[in-house]
């Protein structure tokens, strides 16, 4: 069995969201809608209430991470320049947006430091996990880990992306090598796909190719 992702501190995330939401503007997004970290040159905090959002690198469209609701974007990278990243809704989602400055004030006034620290620790763990996965020794190791990652995404998310496109958007692997390994895993009965969409991992994918 592949190792688990960092445990998501759902209760702490919800705790922050519930305190911030009364001061936020809630809206519904479209599929693949782009969201920027800044609005009118001001940093924003985005509360993902429902759906899935992925983070991409601006210069090449490389997918760095994706999160299913509930989650909060904009707190962990507030001291960094945000122009090199953008968010994209991977399904129709519900988002609440609040100015980062206001969010920080509420967190301080409501003494939400423990919940914030749990969120930041989880976010750092996800970044570390992603770096570990894409720097695996072989193409097979990378593809294997990405398949397990894909299965952890929501059903709605998985219906909108093929396994090959998902893996290619998050790694530096060639499409031909991805397709070859996926075809052999399907032939071996390890994965079930329909029109390229991953439906199921039938049995533990072997550690070795």
NULUMMAR-559857 format. One record per residue (C-alpha): residue number from 1; residue in one letter; chain; x, y, z. Coordinates in steps of 0.02 Angstrom, whole numbers, plus 50000, padded with zeros to 5 digits. Each point is the difference from the previous one (the first is absolute). Layout:
<rs>
+-----+------+------+-------+-------+-------+
! pos ! code ! unit !    px !    py !    pz !
+-----+------+------+-------+-------+-------+
! NUM !    A !    A !     X !     Y !     Z !
...
+-----+------+------+-------+-------+-------+
</rs>
This chain:
<rs>
+-----+------+------+-------+-------+-------+
! pos ! code ! unit !    px !    py !    pz !
+-----+------+------+-------+-------+-------+
!   1 !    X !    A ! 50000 ! 50000 ! 50000 !
!   2 !    X !    A ! 50063 ! 50174 ! 49957 !
!   3 !    X !    A ! 50035 ! 50114 ! 50147 !
!   4 !    X !    A ! 49860 ! 50118 ! 50052 !
!   5 !    X !    A ! 49997 ! 50186 ! 49973 !
!   6 !    X !    A ! 50019 ! 50119 ! 50147 !
!   7 !    X !    A ! 49843 ! 49995 ! 50107 !
!   8 !    X !    A ! 49888 ! 50146 ! 49958 !
!   9 !    X !    A ! 49950 ! 50101 ! 50155 !
!  10 !    X !    A ! 49819 ! 50019 ! 49945 !
!  11 !    X !    A ! 49932 ! 50058 ! 50168 !
!  12 !    X !    A ! 50130 ! 50138 ! 50013 !
!  13 !    X !    A ! 49970 ! 50055 ! 49820 !
!  14 !    X !    A ! 49813 ! 50009 ! 50031 !
!  15 !    X !    A ! 50033 ! 50096 ! 50161 !
!  16 !    X !    A ! 50092 ! 50136 ! 49904 !
!  17 !    X !    A ! 49873 ! 50001 ! 49858 !
!  18 !    X !    A ! 49853 ! 50024 ! 50119 !
!  19 !    X !    A ! 50084 ! 50152 ! 50078 !
!  20 !    X !    A ! 50048 ! 50078 ! 49833 !
!  21 !    X !    A ! 49843 ! 49961 ! 49900 !
!  22 !    X !    A ! 49887 ! 50137 ! 50075 !
!  23 !    X !    A ! 50120 ! 50131 ! 49929 !
!  24 !    X !    A ! 50025 ! 49914 ! 49832 !
!  25 !    X !    A ! 49912 ! 50011 ! 49832 !
!  26 !    X !    A ! 49936 ! 49829 ! 49945 !
!  27 !    X !    A ! 49984 ! 49956 ! 49816 !
!  28 !    X !    A ! 49979 ! 49850 ! 49885 !
!  29 !    X !    A ! 50136 ! 49961 ! 49874 !
!  30 !    X !    A ! 49996 ! 49918 ! 49830 !
!  31 !    X !    A ! 50099 ! 49846 ! 49950 !
!  32 !    X !    A ! 50181 ! 50050 ! 49962 !
!  33 !    X !    A ! 49972 ! 50179 ! 50059 !
!  34 !    X !    A ! 50163 ! 50090 ! 50039 !
!  35 !    X !    A ! 50020 ! 50084 ! 50170 !
!  36 !    X !    A ! 50144 ! 50117 ! 50041 !
!  37 !    X !    A ! 50075 ! 50028 ! 50172 !
!  38 !    X !    A ! 49990 ! 50188 ! 49977 !
!  39 !    X !    A ! 49850 ! 50112 ! 49962 !
!  40 !    X !    A ! 50023 ! 50186 ! 49969 !
!  41 !    X !    A ! 50183 ! 49979 ! 50052 !
!  42 !    X !    A ! 49946 ! 49933 ! 50170 !
!  43 !    X !    A ! 50036 ! 49825 ! 50065 !
!  44 !    X !    A ! 49845 ! 49894 ! 50027 !
!  45 !    X !    A ! 49961 ! 49848 ! 50105 !
!  46 !    X !    A ! 49891 ! 49870 ! 49914 !
!  47 !    X !    A ! 49891 ! 49879 ! 50099 !
!  48 !    X !    A ! 49956 ! 49844 ! 49901 !
!  49 !    X !    A ! 49828 ! 49951 ! 50065 !
!  50 !    X !    A ! 49956 ! 49871 ! 49869 !
!  51 !    X !    A ! 50090 ! 49924 ! 49851 !
!  52 !    X !    A ! 50182 ! 49983 ! 49947 !
!  53 !    X !    A ! 50134 ! 50129 ! 49961 !
!  54 !    X !    A ! 50173 ! 49970 ! 49928 !
!  55 !    X !    A ! 50153 ! 50114 ! 50010 !
!  56 !    X !    A ! 50104 ! 50027 ! 49843 !
!  57 !    X !    A ! 50165 ! 50084 ! 49961 !
!  58 !    X !    A ! 49969 ! 50149 ! 49889 !
!  59 !    X !    A ! 50148 ! 49986 ! 49881 !
!  60 !    X !    A ! 49968 ! 49822 ! 49939 !
!  61 !    X !    A ! 49831 ! 49944 ! 50068 !
!  62 !    X !    A ! 50080 ! 49867 ! 50111 !
!  63 !    X !    A ! 49876 ! 49936 ! 50129 !
!  64 !    X !    A ! 50077 ! 50010 ! 50174 !
!  65 !    X !    A ! 49857 ! 49939 ! 50109 !
!  66 !    X !    A ! 49812 ! 49978 ! 50010 !
!  67 !    X !    A ! 49883 ! 50005 ! 50148 !
!  68 !    X !    A ! 49822 ! 49944 ! 50031 !
!  69 !    X !    A ! 49886 ! 50103 ! 50114 !
!  70 !    X !    A ! 50015 ! 50053 ! 50135 !
!  71 !    X !    A ! 50162 ! 50094 ! 49976 !
!  72 !    X !    A ! 50074 ! 50175 ! 50013 !
!  73 !    X !    A ! 50113 ! 50077 ! 49868 !
!  74 !    X !    A ! 50106 ! 50155 ! 50026 !
!  75 !    X !    A ! 50057 ! 49984 ! 50180 !
!  76 !    X !    A ! 50154 ! 49891 ! 49978 !
!  77 !    X !    A ! 50077 ! 50102 ! 49859 !
!  78 !    X !    A ! 49950 ! 50175 ! 50056 !
!  79 !    X !    A ! 50180 ! 50063 ! 50015 !
!  80 !    X !    A ! 50048 ! 49941 ! 49825 !
!  81 !    X !    A ! 49966 ! 50081 ! 49833 !
!  82 !    X !    A ! 49839 ! 49924 ! 49937 !
!  83 !    X !    A ! 50016 ! 50041 ! 49815 !
!  84 !    X !    A ! 50092 ! 49839 ! 49961 !
!  85 !    X !    A ! 49851 ! 49894 ! 50056 !
!  86 !    X !    A ! 49817 ! 49989 ! 49953 !
!  87 !    X !    A ! 49854 ! 49892 ! 50054 !
!  88 !    X !    A ! 49878 ! 49908 ! 49889 !
!  89 !    X !    A ! 49835 ! 49919 ! 50047 !
!  90 !    X !    A ! 50005 ! 49818 ! 49948 !
!  91 !    X !    A ! 49811 ! 49986 ! 50021 !
!  92 !    X !    A ! 49859 ! 50123 ! 50034 !
!  93 !    X !    A ! 50042 ! 50061 ! 50174 !
!  94 !    X !    A ! 49941 ! 50116 ! 50139 !
!  95 !    X !    A ! 50130 ! 50126 ! 50057 !
!  96 !    X !    A ! 49999 ! 50140 ! 50129 !
!  97 !    X !    A ! 50127 ! 50140 ! 49979 !
!  98 !    X !    A ! 50061 ! 50119 ! 50135 !
!  99 !    X !    A ! 50143 ! 50127 ! 50000 !
! 100 !    X !    A ! 50156 ! 49920 ! 50074 !
! 101 !    X !    A ! 50023 ! 50146 ! 50120 !
! 102 !    X !    A ! 49824 ! 49974 ! 50069 !
! 103 !    X !    A ! 50029 ! 49812 ! 50015 !
! 104 !    X !    A ! 50160 ! 50028 ! 50099 !
! 105 !    X !    A ! 49912 ! 50121 ! 50118 !
! 106 !    X !    A ! 49859 ! 49876 ! 50034 !
! 107 !    X !    A ! 50123 ! 49858 ! 50029 !
! 108 !    X !    A ! 50091 ! 50108 ! 50129 !
! 109 !    X !    A ! 49843 ! 50064 ! 50085 !
! 110 !    X !    A ! 49919 ! 49828 ! 50008 !
! 111 !    X !    A ! 50161 ! 49917 ! 50059 !
! 112 !    X !    A ! 50001 ! 49874 ! 49857 !
! 113 !    X !    A ! 50187 ! 49970 ! 50008 !
! 114 !    X !    A ! 49989 ! 49814 ! 50034 !
! 115 !    X !    A ! 49882 ! 49972 ! 49854 !
! 116 !    X !    A ! 50110 ! 50108 ! 49888 !
! 117 !    X !    A ! 50157 ! 49905 ! 50051 !
! 118 !    X !    A ! 49914 ! 49834 ! 49961 !
! 119 !    X !    A ! 49952 ! 50064 ! 49829 !
! 120 !    X !    A ! 50176 ! 50063 ! 49964 !
! 121 !    X !    A ! 50079 ! 49835 ! 50057 !
! 122 !    X !    A ! 49882 ! 49904 ! 49886 !
! 123 !    X !    A ! 50037 ! 50115 ! 49853 !
! 124 !    X !    A ! 50188 ! 49981 ! 50026 !
! 125 !    X !    A ! 49978 ! 49812 ! 50008 !
! 126 !    X !    A ! 49905 ! 50000 ! 49836 !
! 127 !    X !    A ! 50139 ! 50100 ! 49915 !
! 128 !    X !    A ! 50132 ! 49881 ! 50068 !
! 129 !    X !    A ! 49898 ! 49849 ! 49946 !
! 130 !    X !    A ! 49979 ! 50070 ! 49825 !
! 131 !    X !    A ! 50188 ! 50033 ! 49983 !
! 132 !    X !    A ! 50036 ! 49823 ! 50058 !
! 133 !    X !    A ! 49880 ! 49925 ! 49874 !
! 134 !    X !    A ! 50060 ! 50093 ! 49846 !
! 135 !    X !    A ! 50183 ! 49968 ! 50043 !
! 136 !    X !    A ! 49977 ! 49812 ! 50016 !
! 137 !    X !    A ! 50141 ! 49896 ! 49921 !
! 138 !    X !    A ! 49905 ! 49935 ! 49848 !
! 139 !    X !    A ! 49856 ! 50049 ! 49886 !
! 140 !    X !    A ! 49905 ! 49849 ! 50064 !
! 141 !    X !    A ! 50019 ! 50055 ! 50182 !
! 142 !    X !    A ! 49933 ! 50172 ! 49956 !
! 143 !    X !    A ! 49852 ! 49933 ! 49901 !
! 144 !    X !    A ! 49957 ! 49876 ! 50136 !
! 145 !    X !    A ! 49995 ! 50135 ! 50133 !
! 146 !    X !    A ! 49899 ! 50117 ! 49890 !
! 147 !    X !    A ! 49869 ! 49866 ! 49969 !
! 148 !    X !    A ! 49973 ! 49982 ! 50186 !
! 149 !    X !    A ! 49994 ! 50189 ! 50014 !
! 150 !    X !    A ! 49869 ! 50008 ! 49863 !
! 151 !    X !    A ! 49891 ! 49870 ! 50086 !
! 152 !    X !    A ! 49994 ! 50113 ! 50153 !
! 153 !    X !    A ! 49924 ! 50141 ! 49898 !
! 154 !    X !    A ! 49811 ! 50023 ! 49998 !
! 155 !    X !    A ! 49894 ! 49899 ! 49877 !
! 156 !    X !    A ! 49947 ! 50161 ! 49914 !
! 157 !    X !    A ! 50182 ! 50051 ! 49976 !
! 158 !    X !    A ! 50051 ! 49831 ! 49929 !
! 159 !    X !    A ! 49859 ! 50000 ! 49873 !
! 160 !    X !    A ! 50071 ! 50157 ! 49920 !
! 161 !    X !    A ! 50180 ! 49945 ! 49972 !
! 162 !    X !    A ! 50085 ! 49849 ! 49926 !
! 163 !    X !    A ! 50132 ! 49911 ! 50102 !
! 164 !    X !    A ! 50131 ! 50043 ! 49869 !
! 165 !    X !    A ! 49958 ! 50186 ! 50002 !
! 166 !    X !    A ! 49999 ! 50003 ! 50190 !
! 167 !    X !    A ! 50171 ! 49920 ! 50012 !
! 168 !    X !    A ! 50075 ! 50105 ! 49860 !
! 169 !    X !    A ! 49937 ! 50163 ! 50078 !
! 170 !    X !    A ! 50086 ! 49958 ! 50166 !
! 171 !    X !    A ! 50163 ! 49924 ! 49939 !
! 172 !    X !    A ! 50136 ! 50023 ! 49870 !
! 173 !    X !    A ! 49969 ! 49831 ! 49918 !
! 174 !    X !    A ! 49970 ! 49979 ! 49815 !
! 175 !    X !    A ! 49826 ! 49952 ! 49944 !
! 176 !    X !    A ! 50063 ! 49845 ! 49910 !
! 177 !    X !    A ! 50080 ! 49928 ! 50157 !
! 178 !    X !    A ! 49844 ! 50037 ! 50102 !
! 179 !    X !    A ! 49885 ! 49917 ! 49872 !
! 180 !    X !    A ! 50112 ! 49847 ! 49987 !
! 181 !    X !    A ! 50002 ! 49967 ! 50187 !
! 182 !    X !    A ! 49813 ! 50035 ! 50019 !
! 183 !    X !    A ! 49961 ! 49878 ! 49860 !
! 184 !    X !    A ! 50104 ! 49863 ! 50082 !
! 185 !    X !    A ! 49922 ! 50030 ! 50171 !
! 186 !    X !    A ! 49827 ! 49988 ! 49922 !
! 187 !    X !    A ! 50048 ! 49842 ! 49906 !
! 188 !    X !    A ! 50064 ! 49925 ! 50163 !
! 189 !    X !    A ! 49833 ! 50034 ! 50085 !
! 190 !    X !    A ! 50071 ! 50125 ! 50124 !
! 191 !    X !    A ! 49897 ! 50150 ! 49943 !
! 192 !    X !    A ! 49831 ! 50025 ! 49917 !
! 193 !    X !    A ! 49980 ! 50144 ! 49878 !
! 194 !    X !    A ! 49862 ! 50056 ! 49883 !
! 195 !    X !    A ! 50049 ! 50116 ! 49858 !
! 196 !    X !    A ! 50157 ! 50038 ! 50097 !
! 197 !    X !    A ! 49909 ! 50047 ! 50161 !
! 198 !    X !    A ! 50060 ! 49904 ! 50153 !
! 199 !    X !    A ! 49852 ! 49907 ! 50077 !
! 200 !    X !    A ! 50083 ! 49884 ! 50123 !
! 201 !    X !    A ! 50163 ! 49926 ! 50063 !
! 202 !    X !    A ! 49955 ! 49816 ! 50002 !
! 203 !    X !    A ! 50146 ! 49939 ! 50104 !
! 204 !    X !    A ! 50160 ! 50069 ! 50074 !
! 205 !    X !    A ! 50109 ! 50063 ! 49859 !
! 206 !    X !    A ! 50169 ! 49910 ! 50010 !
! 207 !    X !    A ! 50147 ! 50097 ! 50071 !
! 208 !    X !    A ! 50111 ! 49942 ! 49860 !
! 209 !    X !    A ! 49967 ! 50014 ! 49814 !
+-----+------+------+-------+-------+-------+
</rs>
